Amino acid sequence: MPLWRDHPEAWHEVQPGVRRRILAHAPETMLVLYHIEPDRVFAKHSHRHAQSGTILEGGGRFEAGGTTWTVGPGDAYYIPPDVPHEFRSRKAERSVIVDVFVPRRDDFLGEARRPDEP
C-alpha cells in the first residue's frame, strides 16, 4: 500500500494564489489538496473527470453548470464530467479544499511525487 508524505516540493502554484498538492493517486482516482489565498479566482474550466470535493477552511462562491452556491467549511460538492466550473475565495481568508477526481487526472501527474513508502 503506497503512502505519500508531505514535502515542500510537493506543492505547486497553478495560478496566482492557488497552490495544490497531489496527495495520492492510482489509475482509478486522484486526491488533491488546494490552498487558495483570499480574494482569488480559480478560473472557469472543465475536464472529462468527475470531481467531488469538500471545503475544509474558508469558502467562497462556487459556480458550476450555471448555478452559483456560497460554500463554507463542511460543505461538499459533486461536479459531473465536462461541466464548466469556477471558485472565488472569500476576501478575508484562505480556503483549503480537498478534491477527488475519477479517473485520475493524468495531466496532473507531472506534479505528483512517487510514494514515500511502498
Residue, then its C-alpha position, 0 to 999 in steps of 0.5 A: m500500500p503506497l503512502w505519500r508524505d508531505h514535502p515542500e516540493a510537493w506543492h505547486e502554484v497553478q495560478p496566482g494564489v492557488r497552490r495544490r498538492i497531489l496527495a495520492h493517486a492510482p489509475e482509478t482516482m486522484l486526491v488533491l489538496y488546494h490552498i487558495e489565498p483570499d480574494r482569488v479566482f480559480a478560473k472557469h474550466s472543465h475536464r472529462h473527470a468527475q470531481s467531488g470535493t469538500i471545503l475544509e477552511g474558508g469558502g467562497r462562491f462556487e459556480a458550476g453548470g450555471t448555478t452559483w452556491t456560497v460554500g463554507p467549511g463542511d460543505a461538499y460538492y459533486i461536479p459531473p464530467d465536462v461541466p464548466h466550473e469556477f471558485r472565488s475565495r472569500k476576501a478575508e481568508r484562505s480556503v483549503i479544499v480537498d478534491v477527488f477526481v475519477p479517473r485520475r487526472d493524468d495531466f496532473l501527474g507531472e506534479a505528483r511525487r512517487p510514494d514515500e513508502p511502498 
